[in-house]
Amino acid sequence: MTPPIRAMVGALLLLGFAPQQSAQELLLQKTQSLQKEVTALRGLEFKKDVAIGSYTREELVDFLRKEQERELPKEKLDRLQKVYVHFGLLPDPFDLHQSLLDLFGSTIAGFYHPRTKELRIIKGPGAPDYAELEEAFEERYGLKVKMEEITLVHELCHAAQDQHHDLTTLPIDIDDNDDLSLAIRAVVEGDAMAVGLKYGFKDQFDAMSRIFSEDYKTGALPGPAGALPAYLRRTHTFPYGFGTEFAIQVLYRAKGDWKALSKPFLDLPASTEQVMHPRKYLGEERDHPQRVALEGLGTIVGAGGKEIAHNVHGEFGVLVLLDEFKQGTARERRAAAEGWDGDRYHLYEDDGGRVFSIWYSTWDSEEDAAEFFSAYSALLQAKHSGAKKESSAQKIRLESPTGARAVLEHRGAEVLALDGVDEELEGKLNAIWSCARKTELKTVERVPPKK
């Protein structure tokens, strides 16, 4: 369930620069000079010069608003909000439209747009004081850095990626596998992060890349974005934090050959699990996720509900979900998310506005499934505090005073969760189990480019 407005895969969070009233001519000259630096470091020749311009913060927000209206009409945005609220990732009520503008509008320092082929940086009113940031950075780490150039190198790396690997054909904007989308965004951003940091920090790259990746993994953000729910912040920063670590592991396996960063573009990772644990992607035997389908589920639900969405949480999504309810220790929650092998949830709404979900997940082993079952049982009990409880080693059932039920069952290496269902659908539990189909997702296919 990654946050929308995903077309701007080249956006750099507030890490970069806004030029100090630079003339357009000087900006173009610097860009052309840095293109050579990117080619020398990354090994990608530019097939043509990159169009560059600037936005004020106000112009950026206006651009984001138009992109959001194009990608997320109100009906789609409302459906997304119902998904996030149902799983407890967002409060209710919540203004998702404005929050997404805050998320992107207050954190982006520059971006490359694959559709328009333009690179934009933020300057003028609303731009941060980068001289002050550089001074603070030197005081903290004892290093002088040029945030201006780091940002441009990062964005130019995205332009080079696009010219060689066509970013518009990456399955980032797909609506039914947010886990896959987030993993691929991590490839794009991790590559550019590594190149920008290597350019900026030279022989201090190893130490500083670890610092930056760990900071991003916390989900901490400046300005209005810093007050947003953890789910929005953490999925926004995942590609930068975990993506940087992934890129570093690719470089390590390639003995420092920076051209190797192109390999994941040609053989895309299929899950956040592969990004979070690079050995599961880079190892001799890759850990392929399971593509889960619940065939015939709509027939079982019948007229009792209209489908709102179906999607994949993935390992990172499971972790964020467990962290939101904070049951058990952070280490226990991480352990419960690991061992993920595949999942799919379907969300429905009945005529009375009741939202309910059916979520099937499969795990690497029975032990992994049991661990998740235990962690998610605690989450459901916290979510449905006060509900009547019936439980066994393999199943837990909660019934609220309104009659809504949550049922969690563990069978072998699989777990099935029903949340918010009525008595009739609960009685079809075995039929729902029989819907599950699994196939290994070994190859990630490209998609037709959007116009």
C-alpha positions as CSV (number, residue, x, y, z in Angstrom):
1,M,0.0,0.0,0.0
2,T,2.5,2.6,-1.1
3,P,1.5,6.3,-1.1
4,P,0.2,7.5,-4.4
5,I,1.8,10.1,-6.8
6,R,4.3,7.5,-7.8
7,A,5.2,8.8,-11.3
8,M,7.8,11.1,-9.9
9,V,10.2,8.2,-9.1
10,G,13.1,10.6,-9.3
11,A,12.0,12.8,-6.4
12,L,14.8,13.5,-3.9
13,L,13.7,14.2,-0.3
14,L,15.1,17.1,1.5
15,L,18.6,16.1,1.3
16,G,19.6,18.2,-1.7
17,F,19.7,21.8,-2.6
18,A,17.9,24.8,-4.0
19,P,20.2,27.1,-5.9
20,Q,20.9,30.5,-4.4
21,Q,19.2,32.6,-7.0
22,S,21.4,31.0,-9.8
23,A,20.8,32.2,-13.3
24,Q,19.3,29.6,-15.7
25,E,22.5,29.8,-17.8
26,L,24.7,29.0,-14.8
27,L,22.4,26.1,-13.8
28,L,22.6,24.7,-17.3
29,Q,26.3,24.9,-17.3
30,K,26.6,23.2,-14.0
31,T,24.2,20.5,-15.1
32,Q,26.2,19.8,-18.2
33,S,29.4,19.6,-16.2
34,L,27.8,17.2,-13.7
35,Q,26.5,14.9,-16.4
36,K,30.1,14.1,-17.1
37,E,30.7,13.4,-13.5
38,V,27.7,11.0,-13.4
39,T,28.9,9.2,-16.5
40,A,32.4,8.8,-15.0
41,L,31.1,7.5,-11.7
42,R,28.0,5.4,-12.8
43,G,29.2,4.4,-16.2
44,L,26.0,5.5,-18.1
45,E,26.5,7.8,-21.1
46,F,23.9,10.5,-21.6
47,K,22.2,10.1,-24.9
48,K,21.1,13.7,-24.8
49,D,21.2,16.7,-22.5
50,V,18.7,16.8,-19.7
51,A,16.1,19.6,-19.7
52,I,16.3,21.4,-16.4
53,G,14.2,24.1,-14.7
54,S,13.1,25.2,-11.3
55,Y,10.0,25.5,-9.2
56,T,9.2,27.6,-6.1
57,R,7.7,25.5,-3.3
58,E,4.3,27.0,-4.2
59,E,4.7,26.0,-7.8
60,L,5.8,22.5,-6.8
61,V,2.6,22.1,-4.7
62,D,0.5,23.3,-7.6
63,F,2.2,20.7,-9.9
64,L,1.7,18.0,-7.3
65,R,-2.0,18.9,-7.0
66,K,-2.5,18.6,-10.7
67,E,-0.6,15.2,-10.8
68,Q,-2.8,13.9,-7.9
69,E,-6.0,15.0,-9.7
70,R,-4.7,13.2,-12.8
71,E,-3.6,10.0,-11.1
72,L,-6.0,9.9,-8.2
73,P,-9.5,11.1,-8.9
74,K,-11.7,11.5,-5.8
75,E,-13.3,8.1,-6.1
76,K,-10.0,6.3,-6.2
77,L,-8.6,8.4,-3.4
78,D,-11.6,7.6,-1.2
79,R,-11.1,3.9,-1.8
80,L,-7.5,4.1,-0.8
81,Q,-8.4,5.9,2.3
82,K,-10.9,3.2,3.3
83,V,-8.1,0.6,2.9
84,Y,-5.7,2.4,5.1
85,V,-8.3,3.2,7.7
86,H,-9.6,-0.3,7.8
87,F,-6.2,-1.8,8.6
88,G,-5.5,0.8,11.2
89,L,-2.8,2.6,9.3
90,L,-4.6,6.0,9.2
91,P,-7.0,7.5,11.7
92,D,-10.6,8.2,10.9
93,P,-11.5,10.9,9.8
94,F,-8.4,11.8,7.8
95,D,-7.7,14.2,4.9
96,L,-5.6,11.9,2.7
97,H,-5.6,14.4,-0.2
98,Q,-4.0,17.2,1.8
99,S,-1.7,14.9,3.7
100,L,-0.2,13.6,0.4
101,L,0.4,17.2,-0.7
102,D,2.1,17.9,2.6
103,L,4.1,14.7,2.3
104,F,5.5,15.4,-1.1
105,G,5.3,19.2,-1.1
106,S,7.3,19.7,2.0
107,T,10.0,17.1,1.5
108,I,11.0,17.2,-2.2
109,A,14.2,19.1,-2.9
110,G,14.2,18.2,-6.6
111,F,12.8,15.6,-9.0
112,Y,13.1,14.1,-12.4
113,H,9.9,13.3,-14.2
114,P,10.2,10.3,-16.5
115,R,7.0,11.2,-18.4
116,T,8.0,14.8,-19.3
117,K,11.8,14.1,-19.2
118,E,12.3,17.3,-17.1
119,L,14.5,17.8,-14.1
120,R,13.2,20.4,-11.6
121,I,14.8,21.8,-8.5
122,I,13.2,23.9,-5.8
123,K,14.3,27.5,-5.3
124,G,13.0,30.9,-4.2
125,P,10.1,31.2,-1.7
126,G,9.8,28.1,0.4
127,A,13.2,26.7,-0.5
128,P,15.3,25.6,2.5
129,D,18.4,27.5,3.5
130,Y,21.1,25.1,2.3
131,A,24.0,27.1,3.4
132,E,22.7,26.7,7.0
133,L,22.1,23.0,6.4
134,E,25.7,22.6,5.1
135,E,27.1,24.4,8.1
136,A,25.1,22.2,10.5
137,F,26.3,19.1,8.6
138,E,30.0,20.2,8.9
139,E,29.5,20.9,12.6
140,R,28.0,17.4,13.2
141,Y,30.2,15.3,11.0
142,G,33.3,17.5,10.3
143,L,32.7,17.2,6.6
144,K,32.2,19.9,4.0
145,V,29.6,19.0,1.4
146,K,27.9,20.7,-1.5
147,M,24.3,19.8,-1.2
148,E,23.6,21.7,-4.5
149,E,25.8,19.3,-6.4
150,I,24.7,16.1,-4.6
151,T,21.1,16.9,-5.5
152,L,21.9,17.5,-9.1
153,V,24.0,14.3,-9.4
154,H,21.1,12.3,-7.8
155,E,18.6,13.7,-10.3
156,L,20.9,13.4,-13.2
157,C,21.4,9.7,-12.3
158,H,17.6,9.3,-12.7
159,A,17.7,10.9,-16.1
160,A,20.6,8.6,-17.1
161,Q,18.6,5.6,-15.8
162,D,15.6,6.7,-17.9
163,Q,17.6,7.1,-21.0
164,H,19.1,3.6,-20.7
165,H,16.3,1.6,-18.9
166,D,13.1,3.5,-19.7
167,L,11.7,4.2,-16.2
168,T,8.2,4.7,-17.7
169,T,8.0,0.9,-18.3
170,L,8.7,0.0,-14.7
171,P,5.6,-1.4,-12.9
172,I,5.6,1.3,-10.3
173,D,2.1,2.6,-10.9
174,I,0.4,-0.8,-10.8
175,D,-2.7,-0.9,-8.6
176,D,-2.7,-4.5,-7.3
177,N,0.8,-5.1,-5.9
178,D,2.1,-2.2,-3.8
179,D,4.8,-4.5,-2.4
180,L,6.3,-5.0,-5.9
181,S,6.0,-1.2,-6.7
182,L,7.8,-0.3,-3.5
183,A,10.6,-2.8,-4.2
184,I,11.2,-1.3,-7.7
185,R,11.1,2.2,-6.4
186,A,13.9,1.1,-4.1
187,V,16.0,0.1,-7.0
188,V,15.6,3.4,-8.7
189,E,16.2,5.6,-5.6
190,G,18.9,3.4,-4.1
191,D,21.0,3.7,-7.3
192,A,20.7,7.5,-7.4
193,M,21.3,7.8,-3.6
194,A,24.5,5.7,-3.9
195,V,25.7,7.8,-6.8
196,G,24.9,11.1,-5.2
197,L,26.5,10.1,-1.9
198,K,29.6,8.7,-3.6
199,Y,30.0,11.9,-5.5
200,G,29.5,14.1,-2.5
201,F,31.5,12.1,0.1
202,K,34.2,10.4,-1.9
203,D,36.3,8.2,0.5
204,Q,33.8,8.7,3.3
205,F,31.1,7.1,1.2
206,D,30.9,3.8,3.2
207,A,30.3,5.5,6.6
208,M,28.0,8.3,5.3
209,S,25.8,6.0,3.2
210,R,25.1,3.9,6.3
211,I,24.2,7.1,8.2
212,F,21.9,8.3,5.5
213,S,20.2,5.0,4.9
214,E,19.5,4.5,8.7
215,D,18.1,8.0,8.9
216,Y,15.7,7.4,6.0
217,K,14.6,4.0,7.4
218,T,13.3,5.7,10.5
219,G,10.7,7.6,8.4
220,A,11.6,10.9,10.1
221,L,10.8,13.8,7.8
222,P,11.0,17.6,8.1
223,G,8.2,20.2,8.2
224,P,4.5,19.3,8.0
225,A,5.4,15.8,6.7
226,G,7.0,14.9,10.0
227,A,3.6,15.0,11.8
228,L,2.0,12.6,9.3
229,P,1.1,9.0,10.3
230,A,4.0,6.6,10.3
231,Y,2.6,4.5,7.4
232,L,2.8,7.5,5.0
233,R,6.2,8.5,6.1
234,R,7.8,5.1,6.2
235,T,6.6,4.0,2.8
236,H,7.8,7.3,1.4
237,T,11.3,6.9,2.8
238,F,11.6,3.1,2.3
239,P,13.1,3.4,-1.3
240,Y,15.8,5.8,0.0
241,G,16.8,3.9,3.2
242,F,16.5,0.2,2.2
243,G,17.2,1.1,-1.5
244,T,20.6,2.5,-0.6
245,E,21.5,-0.6,1.4
246,F,20.4,-2.8,-1.5
247,A,22.5,-0.8,-4.0
248,I,25.6,-1.1,-1.7
249,Q,25.2,-4.8,-1.5
250,V,25.0,-5.0,-5.3
251,L,28.2,-3.0,-5.5
252,Y,29.9,-5.2,-2.9
253,R,29.0,-8.4,-4.8
254,A,30.3,-6.7,-8.0
255,K,33.6,-5.8,-6.3
256,G,32.9,-2.1,-6.6
257,D,31.9,-2.1,-10.3
258,W,29.3,0.7,-10.5
259,K,28.0,-0.5,-13.8
260,A,26.6,-3.4,-11.8
261,L,23.8,-1.1,-10.5
262,S,22.2,-1.5,-13.9
263,K,21.7,-5.2,-13.4
264,P,18.6,-4.9,-11.1
265,F,16.9,-2.8,-13.8
266,L,17.3,-5.7,-16.2
267,D,16.2,-8.3,-13.5
268,L,13.9,-6.5,-11.2
269,P,13.3,-7.5,-7.6
270,A,9.9,-8.9,-7.0
271,S,9.3,-8.0,-3.3
272,T,10.3,-5.7,-0.5
273,E,11.6,-8.9,1.1
274,Q,14.3,-9.1,-1.5
275,V,15.3,-5.5,-1.0
276,M,15.3,-5.7,2.8
277,H,17.3,-8.9,2.7
278,P,19.5,-8.6,-0.4
279,R,20.9,-12.1,0.0
280,K,17.4,-13.3,-0.9
281,Y,17.8,-11.5,-4.3
282,L,21.6,-11.8,-4.8
283,G,22.1,-15.3,-3.4
284,E,22.8,-18.4,-5.4
285,E,19.2,-19.5,-4.9
286,R,16.8,-16.5,-5.0
287,D,13.9,-16.4,-2.7
288,H,11.0,-15.9,-5.1
289,P,7.8,-14.7,-3.5
290,Q,4.5,-16.4,-4.1
291,R,2.0,-14.7,-6.4
292,V,-1.3,-15.2,-4.5
293,A,-4.7,-15.3,-6.0
294,L,-8.0,-15.9,-4.3
295,E,-10.0,-17.4,-7.2
296,G,-13.8,-17.3,-7.0
297,L,-13.7,-15.1,-3.8
298,G,-16.2,-12.6,-5.3
299,T,-18.7,-15.4,-5.8
300,I,-18.4,-16.5,-2.2
301,V,-18.9,-12.9,-0.9
302,G,-21.7,-12.5,-3.4
303,A,-24.1,-9.6,-3.0
304,G,-22.9,-9.0,0.5
305,G,-20.2,-6.7,-0.5
306,K,-18.7,-4.6,-3.3
307,E,-14.9,-4.9,-3.8
308,I,-13.0,-1.8,-3.0
309,A,-9.5,-3.0,-3.6
310,H,-7.2,-6.0,-3.6
311,N,-3.5,-5.7,-3.0
312,V,-0.3,-7.1,-1.4
313,H,1.1,-6.0,2.0
314,G,4.5,-7.7,1.5
315,E,7.1,-8.1,4.3
316,F,7.6,-4.3,4.7
317,G,3.8,-3.7,4.8
318,V,3.3,-6.4,7.4
319,L,6.1,-4.8,9.5
320,V,4.6,-1.4,9.3
321,L,1.2,-2.8,10.2
322,L,2.5,-4.6,13.3
323,D,4.5,-1.6,14.3
324,E,1.4,0.6,14.2
325,F,-0.2,-1.4,17.0
326,K,3.1,-1.9,18.9
327,Q,2.2,-5.3,20.4
328,G,5.3,-7.1,21.6
329,T,8.8,-5.7,21.2
330,A,10.2,-4.2,18.0
331,R,12.5,-7.3,17.6
332,E,9.5,-9.6,17.9
333,R,7.6,-7.6,15.3
334,R,10.5,-7.7,12.9
335,A,10.8,-11.5,13.4
336,A,7.0,-11.9,12.8
337,A,7.2,-10.1,9.5
338,E,10.3,-12.1,8.3
339,G,9.6,-15.4,6.7
340,W,6.8,-13.8,4.5
341,D,6.4,-15.6,1.2
342,G,3.4,-14.0,-0.3
343,D,0.0,-12.5,0.5
344,R,-3.1,-10.9,-1.0
345,Y,-6.0,-9.0,0.7
346,H,-9.4,-8.1,-0.7
347,L,-11.4,-5.2,0.8
348,Y,-15.2,-5.0,0.5
349,E,-18.0,-2.6,1.5
350,D,-21.6,-3.6,2.0
351,D,-24.7,-1.5,1.3
352,G,-24.7,-0.2,4.8
353,G,-21.1,1.1,4.6
354,R,-19.5,-1.7,6.6
355,V,-16.0,-2.3,5.4
356,F,-14.5,-5.8,5.8
357,S,-11.4,-7.7,4.6
358,I,-10.2,-11.1,3.6
359,W,-6.4,-11.5,3.8
360,Y,-4.5,-14.7,2.9
361,S,-0.8,-15.0,3.6
362,T,1.7,-17.7,3.0
363,W,5.0,-18.1,4.8
364,D,8.4,-19.9,4.4
365,S,7.6,-22.5,7.1
366,E,4.9,-23.5,9.6
367,E,7.1,-21.9,12.3
368,D,7.1,-18.6,10.4
369,A,3.3,-18.8,9.9
370,A,2.8,-19.5,13.6
371,E,5.0,-16.6,14.6
372,F,2.9,-14.2,12.4
373,F,-0.3,-15.8,13.7
374,S,0.7,-15.0,17.2
375,A,1.7,-11.4,16.4
376,Y,-1.4,-10.6,14.4
377,S,-3.6,-12.2,17.0
378,A,-2.3,-9.7,19.5
379,L,-2.9,-6.9,16.9
380,L,-6.5,-7.9,16.3
381,Q,-7.2,-8.0,20.0
382,A,-5.8,-4.5,20.5
383,K,-7.7,-3.3,17.5
384,H,-11.0,-4.8,18.7
385,S,-10.6,-4.1,22.3
386,G,-13.6,-5.3,24.3
387,A,-14.7,-7.9,21.8
388,K,-15.7,-11.3,23.0
389,K,-12.9,-13.8,22.4
390,E,-12.6,-17.5,21.6
391,S,-9.2,-18.9,20.9
392,S,-7.1,-22.0,20.3
393,A,-3.6,-22.7,19.2
394,Q,-4.7,-22.5,15.6
395,K,-7.6,-20.0,15.6
396,I,-8.8,-16.9,17.3
397,R,-12.3,-15.4,16.9
398,L,-13.4,-12.0,18.1
399,E,-17.0,-10.7,18.1
400,S,-17.8,-7.1,18.8
401,P,-21.0,-5.9,20.5
402,T,-22.3,-4.8,17.0
403,G,-21.9,-8.4,15.7
404,A,-18.9,-7.7,13.5
405,R,-16.4,-10.6,13.6
406,A,-12.6,-11.0,13.2
407,V,-11.4,-14.5,12.6
408,L,-7.7,-15.5,12.3
409,E,-6.8,-19.1,11.4
410,H,-3.4,-20.8,10.9
411,R,-3.1,-23.9,8.8
412,G,0.4,-25.2,8.0
413,A,2.4,-22.4,6.4
414,E,-0.7,-20.3,5.7
415,V,-2.7,-17.8,7.7
416,L,-6.2,-16.5,6.8
417,A,-7.6,-13.3,8.4
418,L,-11.2,-12.1,8.1
419,D,-11.8,-8.8,9.7
420,G,-15.2,-7.0,10.0
421,V,-17.2,-9.9,8.5
422,D,-20.7,-10.9,9.4
423,E,-21.9,-14.3,10.6
424,E,-22.8,-15.5,7.1
425,L,-19.4,-14.9,5.7
426,E,-17.6,-16.4,8.7
427,G,-19.6,-19.6,8.0
428,K,-17.9,-19.8,4.6
429,L,-14.3,-19.9,6.1
430,N,-13.5,-23.3,4.6
431,A,-14.7,-22.2,1.1
432,I,-12.5,-19.1,1.4
433,W,-9.5,-21.3,2.2
434,S,-10.2,-23.3,-0.9
435,C,-9.9,-20.2,-3.1
436,A,-6.2,-19.7,-2.6
437,R,-3.8,-20.3,-5.5
438,K,0.0,-19.8,-5.4
439,T,2.6,-19.5,-8.2
440,E,6.2,-18.3,-7.8
441,L,6.8,-14.8,-9.1
442,K,10.2,-15.4,-10.8
443,T,10.2,-12.7,-13.4
444,V,8.9,-9.1,-13.1
445,E,7.4,-8.0,-16.4
446,R,7.7,-4.4,-17.8
447,V,4.5,-2.5,-18.6
448,P,3.5,-0.4,-21.6
449,P,4.8,3.2,-21.1
450,K,2.1,5.7,-20.1
451,K,1.6,8.7,-22.4
